[in-house]
Amino acid sequence: MVTYPYEWPFAMLRDAAALHLEILLAALDEGFSTKDGSAFNLQFDGVRPVFIDVGSFERVTGPWPGYRQFCRTLLFPLMIQAHLGIAYQPFLRGSVDGLLPTDVAAMFGGRRKWKKGVLRNVVLHGALERRALSSRSGRSSRSGSEEVKAELRRSGFGAELAKAMAKKLLKLVRGLDAPRRRSTWDDYRDTCSYSTADAAAKRAFVERALADHSAGTVIDLGANDGEYSLLAAQHAERVVAVDADETVIDALYRRLRSEDVTNVLPMVMNLVDPSPAIGWRNAERSSFADRVDGDVVLALALVHHLVIGANIPMPQVVDWLRGFGARLVVELVHPDDPMARRLMADKPAGLFDDYRVDAFESLLDSAFRLVEFEVLPGGTRTIYLAEPRA
């Protein structure tokens, strides 16, 4: 499945940036360079970054032309999260070309400019950007960026200097890390209301549903720490684990790498506000809905967050799940469950009177054929296995 940089957690983007530079260094050793430095030059096969822009290679003729793009789509996003604790995903989603050097330089005012890598790659880069814009406005025959490149060529900026710069960038990228942040869901496994019996019954039901059905791709919606994504990985060719919480998805990615689980693809994305189609004519980067394609969808302990937490009408939630056209394993948290009561605590009385088990089952039956269901031992959650109706 195709994913984009604004759907990757920190460690994932960092690995993509490192691979980009490693490939550039290998190319420079052979007398080649890469034309650009875009984060979109990479995709992930599970947790393995893959460079896909095979048309990017060209003979070395001067400085690396991809440096600016590399900074805008890879280095700057990593630096603002590592140094400032600012999540980069909204910035990358907001502009297909990434972050402007002048905007990032403004974030590193005062003593912040002395943070690792900032002076050279942000402050000086921003100054060159302003100079290039000034030059461009003064002389229309030649862009400011071309003037800068010409000056670098005249000063002898060739393959060796390009290689030295790439090595410094690679060392910088590998040394960046995001500060550990507390999030709403990173301790969910400890604070959720599952008893030991409930957790065991739920896991057995999901494993049964996956084992009885040959699945190429499983989509785990609201994957949290990936417990069920890892379970699905034992029965499917590939698993896409989607969650809005960057902290838990970053931890999942690191775990997958350390345990060498190669067939799970983590994604950071808010299901209520999924990635849209962006770029020229909204066609450069496809929406999540246009890219996602699975044989089985897991929606475990998700419906109450959408209906109560995000105020999405239950009929729309069921219709959305039907839209995947896949076998469905869905869990309904009953209105008397502690988690549902907690979500309803700040809501107006009577607003969710239609959030009922019988109402959900009626909607589910209209869109799916029910194969199996089980009320968990605690009596406040039901899990269903269903096939989409024609």
C-alpha positions as CSV (number, residue, x, y, z in Angstrom):
1,M,0.0,0.0,0.0
2,V,1.3,3.5,-0.9
3,T,1.8,5.8,2.1
4,Y,3.0,9.3,2.4
5,P,5.5,11.1,4.7
6,Y,2.7,12.9,6.6
7,E,1.5,9.4,7.6
8,W,4.8,8.2,8.9
9,P,5.9,8.4,12.6
10,F,9.2,10.0,13.5
11,A,11.5,6.9,13.4
12,M,9.9,5.9,10.0
13,L,10.7,9.3,8.5
14,R,14.2,9.3,9.9
15,D,14.9,5.9,8.4
16,A,13.6,7.1,5.0
17,A,15.9,10.2,5.2
18,A,18.9,8.0,6.1
19,L,18.2,5.7,3.2
20,H,18.0,8.6,0.8
21,L,21.4,9.8,1.9
22,E,22.9,6.3,1.8
23,I,21.8,6.0,-1.8
24,L,23.1,9.4,-2.7
25,L,26.5,8.4,-1.2
26,A,26.6,5.2,-3.1
27,A,25.7,7.1,-6.3
28,L,28.5,9.6,-5.7
29,D,31.0,6.8,-5.4
30,E,30.0,5.8,-9.0
31,G,30.1,9.4,-10.4
32,F,26.4,9.9,-10.2
33,S,24.1,12.0,-8.1
34,T,20.3,12.3,-7.6
35,K,18.2,15.0,-9.2
36,D,16.1,15.6,-6.2
37,G,15.7,14.9,-2.5
38,S,12.0,14.4,-1.9
39,A,10.5,12.2,0.8
40,F,8.1,11.0,-1.9
41,N,11.0,9.2,-3.5
42,L,10.5,6.5,-0.9
43,Q,7.9,4.0,0.0
44,F,7.7,1.4,2.8
45,D,7.4,-2.4,2.2
46,G,6.2,-3.2,5.7
47,V,8.9,-1.5,7.8
48,R,11.6,-1.6,5.1
49,P,12.2,1.7,3.3
50,V,12.6,1.4,-0.5
51,F,13.9,4.1,-2.9
52,I,11.5,4.1,-5.8
53,D,12.6,7.0,-8.0
54,V,15.0,5.1,-10.3
55,G,14.8,7.9,-12.8
56,S,16.4,10.3,-10.4
57,F,20.1,9.4,-11.1
58,E,22.3,11.6,-13.2
59,R,26.0,12.3,-13.7
60,V,27.5,14.6,-11.1
61,T,27.8,18.1,-12.5
62,G,28.1,20.2,-9.3
63,P,26.4,20.5,-5.9
64,W,23.6,18.1,-5.0
65,P,20.5,19.6,-6.5
66,G,18.3,17.7,-4.1
67,Y,19.6,19.4,-0.9
68,R,16.8,22.0,-0.7
69,Q,14.1,19.4,-1.3
70,F,15.6,17.0,1.2
71,C,15.6,19.7,3.8
72,R,12.0,20.8,3.1
73,T,10.5,17.3,3.1
74,L,12.8,15.3,5.4
75,L,15.4,17.2,7.4
76,F,13.2,20.1,8.6
77,P,10.3,18.0,9.7
78,L,12.7,15.8,11.7
79,M,14.4,18.8,13.3
80,I,11.2,20.6,14.4
81,Q,10.0,17.4,16.1
82,A,13.4,16.4,17.6
83,H,14.4,19.9,18.8
84,L,11.1,21.7,19.4
85,G,8.6,18.8,20.0
86,I,6.4,20.0,17.2
87,A,4.6,17.3,15.2
88,Y,5.5,17.6,11.5
89,Q,2.6,15.6,10.0
90,P,0.2,18.6,9.7
91,F,2.9,20.7,7.9
92,L,3.8,18.0,5.4
93,R,0.1,17.3,4.7
94,G,-0.6,21.0,4.4
95,S,2.1,21.5,1.7
96,V,3.1,18.9,-0.9
97,D,6.5,20.7,-1.2
98,G,7.3,20.6,2.5
99,L,8.5,23.3,4.9
100,L,10.0,26.6,3.7
101,P,13.5,27.4,5.1
102,T,12.4,30.9,6.0
103,D,9.5,29.6,8.0
104,V,11.6,27.0,9.8
105,A,14.3,29.6,10.6
106,A,11.6,31.7,12.3
107,M,10.9,28.7,14.6
108,F,14.5,28.6,15.7
109,G,14.9,32.1,17.0
110,G,17.3,33.1,19.9
111,R,19.4,30.3,21.4
112,R,17.5,27.7,19.5
113,K,19.6,28.3,16.5
114,W,22.5,26.6,18.3
115,K,20.7,23.3,18.4
116,K,22.3,20.4,16.5
117,G,22.4,21.1,12.8
118,V,20.2,24.2,12.9
119,L,22.8,26.9,12.1
120,R,24.1,25.3,8.9
121,N,20.9,23.7,7.6
122,V,18.2,26.1,8.8
123,V,19.6,29.6,9.5
124,L,22.2,29.7,6.7
125,H,19.8,28.0,4.4
126,G,17.1,30.5,5.2
127,A,19.6,33.4,4.5
128,L,20.5,31.8,1.1
129,E,16.8,31.5,0.3
130,R,16.2,35.2,1.0
131,R,19.3,36.1,-1.1
132,A,18.0,33.9,-4.0
133,L,14.6,35.6,-3.9
134,S,16.2,39.0,-3.9
135,S,18.5,38.0,-6.8
136,R,15.5,36.6,-8.7
137,S,13.5,39.8,-8.3
138,G,16.5,41.9,-9.5
139,R,17.4,39.8,-12.6
140,S,14.7,38.0,-14.5
141,S,17.2,36.3,-16.9
142,R,18.5,33.9,-14.2
143,S,17.0,32.6,-11.1
144,G,18.6,33.2,-7.7
145,S,19.0,29.5,-7.2
146,E,20.9,29.2,-10.5
147,E,23.3,32.0,-9.4
148,V,24.0,30.1,-6.1
149,K,24.7,26.9,-8.0
150,A,27.0,28.7,-10.4
151,E,29.0,30.2,-7.5
152,L,29.3,26.8,-5.9
153,R,30.6,25.3,-9.2
154,R,33.1,28.2,-9.6
155,S,34.4,27.5,-6.1
156,G,35.0,23.8,-7.0
157,F,32.0,22.3,-5.4
158,G,32.1,18.8,-7.0
159,A,31.5,15.2,-6.1
160,E,33.9,15.2,-3.1
161,L,32.4,18.2,-1.4
162,A,28.9,16.7,-2.2
163,K,30.0,13.5,-0.6
164,A,31.3,15.3,2.5
165,M,28.0,17.2,2.8
166,A,26.0,14.0,2.5
167,K,28.0,12.3,5.2
168,K,27.4,15.2,7.5
169,L,23.7,15.2,6.8
170,L,23.6,11.4,7.4
171,K,25.3,11.7,10.7
172,L,22.9,14.5,11.7
173,V,19.8,12.5,10.7
174,R,20.9,9.4,12.5
175,G,21.6,11.5,15.6
176,L,18.1,13.0,15.8
177,D,15.4,11.5,18.0
178,A,12.0,12.7,19.1
179,P,11.4,13.4,22.8
180,R,9.2,10.8,24.4
181,R,5.8,12.3,24.8
182,R,2.9,11.2,26.9
183,S,-0.2,10.6,24.8
184,T,-3.9,9.7,25.3
185,W,-3.4,6.1,24.3
186,D,0.2,5.1,25.0
187,D,-0.9,3.4,28.3
188,Y,-4.3,2.1,27.0
189,R,-3.4,-1.5,27.5
190,D,-3.0,-0.7,31.3
191,T,-6.0,1.6,31.7
192,C,-8.7,0.0,29.5
193,S,-11.5,-1.9,31.1
194,Y,-10.8,-5.4,29.9
195,S,-10.6,-8.2,32.4
196,T,-8.2,-11.0,31.8
197,A,-11.2,-13.2,30.7
198,D,-12.4,-10.5,28.3
199,A,-9.0,-10.0,26.8
200,A,-8.5,-13.7,26.3
201,A,-11.9,-14.2,24.7
202,K,-11.4,-11.3,22.4
203,R,-8.0,-12.5,21.2
204,A,-9.3,-16.0,20.6
205,F,-12.2,-14.7,18.6
206,V,-10.0,-12.5,16.4
207,E,-7.5,-15.3,15.9
208,R,-10.3,-17.7,14.9
209,A,-11.7,-15.2,12.4
210,L,-8.3,-14.7,10.8
211,A,-7.3,-18.3,10.8
212,D,-10.5,-19.3,9.0
213,H,-10.0,-16.9,6.2
214,S,-7.1,-16.6,3.8
215,A,-6.2,-12.9,3.8
216,G,-3.7,-11.1,1.6
217,T,-4.1,-7.8,3.5
218,V,-5.6,-6.9,6.9
219,I,-6.5,-3.3,7.7
220,D,-6.3,-2.7,11.5
221,L,-8.3,0.5,12.1
222,G,-7.5,2.2,15.4
223,A,-4.5,-0.2,15.9
224,N,-3.2,1.4,19.1
225,D,0.0,-0.4,20.2
226,G,-0.5,-3.0,17.4
227,E,-1.3,-6.1,19.6
228,Y,-3.9,-7.3,17.0
229,S,-1.8,-6.1,14.0
230,L,0.9,-8.5,15.2
231,L,-1.7,-11.2,15.7
232,A,-3.0,-10.6,12.1
233,A,0.6,-10.7,10.8
234,Q,0.7,-14.4,11.7
235,H,-2.2,-15.1,9.3
236,A,-1.9,-12.5,6.5
237,E,0.6,-11.5,3.9
238,R,0.5,-7.9,5.0
239,V,-1.1,-5.8,7.7
240,V,-1.7,-2.0,7.6
241,A,-1.9,-0.7,11.2
242,V,-3.6,2.7,11.3
243,D,-3.9,5.0,14.4
244,A,-4.1,8.8,15.0
245,D,-1.6,8.6,17.9
246,E,1.9,9.3,16.6
247,T,3.5,8.2,19.9
248,V,2.0,4.7,19.8
249,I,2.6,4.2,16.1
250,D,6.2,5.3,16.5
251,A,6.7,2.8,19.3
252,L,5.0,0.1,17.1
253,Y,7.4,0.9,14.2
254,R,10.4,0.6,16.5
255,R,9.1,-2.6,17.9
256,L,8.5,-4.1,14.5
257,R,12.1,-3.2,13.4
258,S,13.6,-4.7,16.6
259,E,11.6,-7.9,16.3
260,D,12.1,-8.2,12.6
261,V,8.4,-8.3,11.8
262,T,8.5,-7.2,8.1
263,N,4.8,-7.5,7.0
264,V,3.2,-4.8,9.2
265,L,3.0,-1.3,7.8
266,P,2.3,1.4,10.5
267,M,0.4,4.6,9.6
268,V,-0.3,7.8,11.5
269,M,-3.7,9.0,10.6
270,N,-6.9,10.3,12.2
271,L,-9.8,8.2,10.8
272,V,-12.2,11.1,11.4
273,D,-9.9,13.4,9.3
274,P,-8.2,11.0,6.9
275,S,-5.6,12.0,4.4
276,P,-7.2,13.7,1.5
277,A,-6.1,13.9,-2.1
278,I,-3.7,16.8,-2.5
279,G,-1.4,18.5,-5.0
280,W,-2.1,19.6,-8.5
281,R,-5.8,19.0,-9.3
282,N,-5.9,16.9,-6.1
283,A,-4.2,14.1,-8.1
284,E,-0.6,14.1,-7.0
285,R,-1.2,12.3,-3.8
286,S,-4.3,10.1,-3.4
287,S,-6.7,10.1,-0.5
288,F,-6.6,7.3,2.0
289,A,-9.9,6.0,0.7
290,D,-8.5,5.7,-2.8
291,R,-5.4,3.8,-1.6
292,V,-6.7,1.4,1.0
293,D,-7.6,-2.1,-0.1
294,G,-7.9,-5.1,2.2
295,D,-9.4,-8.5,2.5
296,V,-10.2,-8.2,6.3
297,V,-10.9,-5.1,8.3
298,L,-10.4,-5.0,12.1
299,A,-12.4,-2.3,13.9
300,L,-11.8,-3.3,17.6
301,A,-13.0,-1.0,20.3
302,L,-13.3,1.8,17.7
303,V,-17.0,2.4,17.1
304,H,-17.7,4.1,20.4
305,H,-14.8,6.5,19.8
306,L,-16.3,7.5,16.4
307,V,-19.9,7.7,17.5
308,I,-19.5,9.2,21.0
309,G,-16.1,10.7,20.9
310,A,-16.2,12.2,17.4
311,N,-20.1,12.6,17.1
312,I,-20.3,10.5,13.9
313,P,-23.8,9.1,13.4
314,M,-23.8,5.3,13.9
315,P,-25.4,4.7,10.4
316,Q,-22.5,6.5,8.8
317,V,-19.9,4.5,10.7
318,V,-21.5,1.2,9.6
319,D,-21.7,2.6,6.0
320,W,-18.1,3.6,6.1
321,L,-17.1,0.1,7.3
322,R,-19.1,-1.4,4.5
323,G,-17.3,0.8,2.0
324,F,-14.1,-1.2,2.5
325,G,-15.8,-4.1,0.8
326,A,-14.0,-6.5,3.2
327,R,-14.6,-9.1,5.8
328,L,-15.2,-7.3,9.1
329,V,-14.2,-8.1,12.7
330,V,-15.9,-5.3,14.7
331,E,-16.2,-4.9,18.4
332,L,-19.1,-2.9,20.0
333,V,-18.5,-1.4,23.5
334,H,-22.0,-1.3,25.1
335,P,-23.3,2.0,26.5
336,D,-23.0,0.7,30.1
337,D,-19.3,-0.2,29.6
338,P,-16.9,2.1,31.7
339,M,-15.2,3.3,28.6
340,A,-18.5,4.4,26.9
341,R,-19.7,6.0,30.1
342,R,-16.4,7.9,30.4
343,L,-16.9,9.3,26.9
344,M,-20.5,10.2,27.5
345,A,-19.8,12.0,30.8
346,D,-19.2,15.4,29.2
347,K,-22.0,15.0,26.6
348,P,-25.5,16.4,26.8
349,A,-28.0,14.0,28.3
350,G,-30.0,12.0,25.7
351,L,-27.6,12.9,22.8
352,F,-26.6,9.2,22.3
353,D,-29.9,7.5,23.2
354,D,-29.6,5.7,19.8
355,Y,-26.2,4.2,20.8
356,R,-27.6,0.8,21.6
357,V,-26.6,-2.8,20.9
358,D,-29.9,-3.6,19.1
359,A,-29.6,-0.5,16.9
360,F,-26.0,-1.3,15.9
361,E,-26.9,-4.9,15.2
362,S,-29.8,-3.8,13.0
363,L,-27.5,-1.5,11.0
364,L,-24.8,-4.2,10.8
365,D,-27.4,-6.7,9.5
366,S,-28.5,-4.3,6.7
367,A,-24.9,-4.0,5.3
368,F,-23.3,-7.3,6.3
369,R,-24.1,-10.9,6.7
370,L,-23.4,-11.9,10.3
371,V,-21.2,-15.0,10.5
372,E,-20.5,-15.2,14.2
373,F,-20.7,-13.0,17.3
374,E,-19.7,-13.4,21.0
375,V,-20.5,-11.3,24.1
376,L,-17.3,-11.1,26.1
377,P,-17.4,-12.6,29.6
378,G,-17.8,-9.2,31.3
379,G,-21.1,-8.7,29.5
380,T,-20.4,-5.1,28.3
381,R,-18.7,-5.8,24.9
382,T,-19.7,-7.8,21.8
383,I,-17.5,-8.8,19.0
384,Y,-18.8,-9.7,15.5
385,L,-17.5,-11.4,12.4
386,A,-19.4,-10.3,9.2
387,E,-19.2,-10.5,5.5
388,P,-20.3,-7.6,3.3
389,R,-23.6,-8.0,1.5
390,A,-23.6,-7.7,-2.3
